[in-house]
Amino acid sequence: MLGFQEVLELVWNERHFSSDPRRWKALAEGLIPETSSLLPILGWRPALNRLDDQPHRRQRQVVTEAPGRVDVRLLRTSVRQRAEAIVDGWAMQGLPIL
């Protein structure tokens, strides 16, 4: 039985568990046919969760740093303005505002 830390160590180690299905034995050996309905879900695509090694770390860094670049005050103001415009639109159409 593995504990939480051991599981994390296992799945984060690309030598033990690759997120890139191009490295998966079952796909490489043709055990999953090309017509399988699983391939759209399990097949390779250029996405963060399907990359290993340096490409994964590079994209992960961008995703991790992105929220820190958001101007929260500007976002709050923008969301409020858009929400008020939607509610005002309902009122102009005679829809009840709950």
C-alpha positions in Angstrom: 0.0 0.0 0.0 1.3 3.4 -0.9 0.8 6.6 1.0 -0.2 10.0 -0.6 3.5 11.2 -0.8 4.6 7.9 -2.4 1.9 8.1 -5.0 2.8 11.7 -5.8 6.5 10.8 -6.1 5.5 7.9 -8.4 3.2 9.9 -10.8 5.5 12.9 -10.9 8.5 10.9 -11.9 8.3 10.7 -15.7 10.5 7.5 -15.8 7.8 5.7 -13.8 4.7 7.3 -15.2 4.6 9.3 -18.4 1.7 11.6 -19.2 2.7 11.5 -22.8 0.7 8.6 -24.4 3.3 8.4 -27.2 5.5 6.7 -24.6 2.8 4.3 -23.3 3.5 0.6 -24.1 -0.1 -0.3 -24.9 -0.4 2.3 -27.5 3.1 1.7 -28.9 2.4 -2.1 -29.2 -1.0 -1.5 -30.9 -2.9 -3.0 -28.0 -5.3 -0.1 -28.3 -6.6 0.0 -31.9 -6.5 3.2 -33.9 -10.4 3.0 -34.1 -10.8 3.0 -30.3 -13.2 5.5 -28.9 -10.6 6.0 -26.1 -8.1 7.7 -28.3 -9.7 11.1 -28.3 -9.4 11.0 -24.6 -6.2 9.1 -24.1 -4.3 10.0 -27.3 -1.6 12.5 -27.6 -2.4 16.2 -28.1 -0.3 19.3 -27.5 -1.6 20.0 -24.0 0.0 20.6 -20.7 -1.3 17.4 -19.2 0.1 15.4 -22.1 3.7 16.6 -21.9 6.7 15.4 -20.0 10.1 16.8 -19.2 11.1 20.3 -20.2 8.1 21.1 -22.4 5.8 20.3 -19.5 7.9 22.4 -17.1 8.0 25.4 -19.5 4.2 25.4 -20.0 3.5 24.7 -16.4 5.6 27.8 -15.4 3.4 30.0 -17.7 0.2 28.5 -16.2 1.5 29.0 -12.6 2.6 32.6 -13.2 -0.5 33.7 -15.2 -2.9 34.4 -12.3 -0.3 36.7 -10.7 -0.5 38.9 -13.7 -4.3 39.6 -13.4 -5.2 43.1 -12.2 -7.9 42.0 -9.7 -9.4 45.5 -9.4 -9.8 45.9 -13.2 -11.3 42.4 -13.4 -13.8 43.2 -10.6 -14.8 46.4 -12.3 -15.2 44.8 -15.7 -17.2 41.9 -14.3 -19.5 44.3 -12.4 -20.0 46.5 -15.5 -20.9 43.5 -17.7 -23.2 42.0 -15.1 -25.0 45.3 -14.6 -25.4 45.6 -18.4 -27.0 42.1 -18.6 -29.4 42.9 -15.7 -30.3 46.3 -17.2 -31.0 44.4 -20.5 -33.4 42.2 -18.7 -35.2 45.1 -17.2 -35.5 46.8 -20.6 -37.1 43.7 -22.0 -39.6 43.6 -19.1 -38.2 40.4 -17.6 -38.5 40.0 -13.9 -35.3 40.6 -11.9 -35.2 38.2 -9.0 
